[in-house]
Amino acid sequence: MRADHDVLVEIPGHRPPSIHTLSDDVLERIWDSVRHLPMSRFEHYVLERRLTGPCAKRDIIRDLADEPVLTLPAGDREIRISWADTAR
């Protein structure tokens, strides 16, 4: 697990890449920016739970420990979350 929890968030075709410190507030803002995209009701529910559920931050940290980039579908787009390379 990384101590700083800085992540790079990309939503191609919707928002430019940006670096944030991973927090419940940041995940809520990501959800707010994509919640109005066209997607099925089921996908909407799953993505909302994934980004705003009680264990969302912990689950994203766990997933990033397994994969370098976490990709979450959001209608015809996707959300990409990865550890930020702050050394650049």
C-alpha positions in Angstrom: 0.0 0.0 0.0 1.3 3.5 -0.8 1.5 6.0 1.9 0.7 9.1 -0.1 -2.3 7.7 -2.0 -1.9 10.1 -4.9 -3.8 8.8 -7.9 -4.0 9.8 -11.6 -7.7 9.8 -12.7 -8.5 9.8 -16.4 -11.9 9.8 -18.1 -11.0 9.9 -21.8 -13.3 12.1 -23.9 -14.9 13.6 -20.7 -12.2 15.1 -18.5 -8.4 15.6 -18.8 -6.1 13.5 -16.6 -5.7 14.9 -13.1 -3.8 13.9 -10.0 -5.6 13.7 -6.6 -5.0 12.4 -3.2 -7.3 9.4 -3.0 -10.2 10.2 -0.6 -13.9 9.6 -0.2 -14.4 13.2 -1.4 -12.4 12.7 -4.6 -14.4 9.5 -5.3 -17.6 11.3 -4.8 -16.5 14.0 -7.2 -15.6 11.4 -9.8 -19.0 9.9 -9.4 -20.7 13.4 -9.7 -18.8 14.0 -13.0 -19.9 10.7 -14.6 -23.3 10.0 -13.1 -25.2 11.7 -15.9 -23.5 9.8 -18.7 -25.8 7.4 -20.5 -25.5 3.9 -19.0 -27.8 1.1 -18.0 -29.5 1.2 -14.7 -27.4 -1.8 -13.5 -24.1 -0.2 -14.6 -25.2 3.1 -12.9 -25.9 1.2 -9.6 -22.6 -0.8 -9.7 -20.5 2.3 -10.5 -22.2 4.4 -7.8 -21.6 1.7 -5.3 -18.0 1.2 -6.5 -17.2 5.0 -6.1 -19.3 6.0 -3.1 -19.9 2.8 -1.1 -18.6 2.4 2.5 -15.4 0.6 1.4 -14.8 2.4 -1.9 -11.4 3.8 -1.0 -10.1 0.6 0.6 -11.3 -1.4 -2.4 -9.6 0.9 -4.9 -6.3 0.7 -3.0 -6.6 -3.1 -2.9 -7.3 -3.3 -6.7 -4.4 -1.0 -7.5 -2.2 -3.3 -5.5 -3.1 -6.1 -8.0 -3.3 -4.1 -11.2 -1.4 -1.0 -12.3 -4.5 0.6 -13.8 -8.1 0.2 -12.5 -10.6 0.6 -15.4 -14.2 1.1 -14.5 -16.8 1.3 -17.3 -19.0 4.3 -17.4 -21.5 4.0 -20.2 -19.6 4.4 -23.5 -16.6 5.7 -21.6 -14.3 4.5 -18.9 -12.7 5.7 -15.8 -9.0 4.9 -15.4 -7.4 5.2 -12.0 -3.7 4.5 -11.4 -1.0 5.5 -8.9 0.3 8.9 -9.8 4.0 9.1 -10.7 4.7 12.3 -8.7 8.4 12.0 -9.5 7.8 13.3 -13.0 
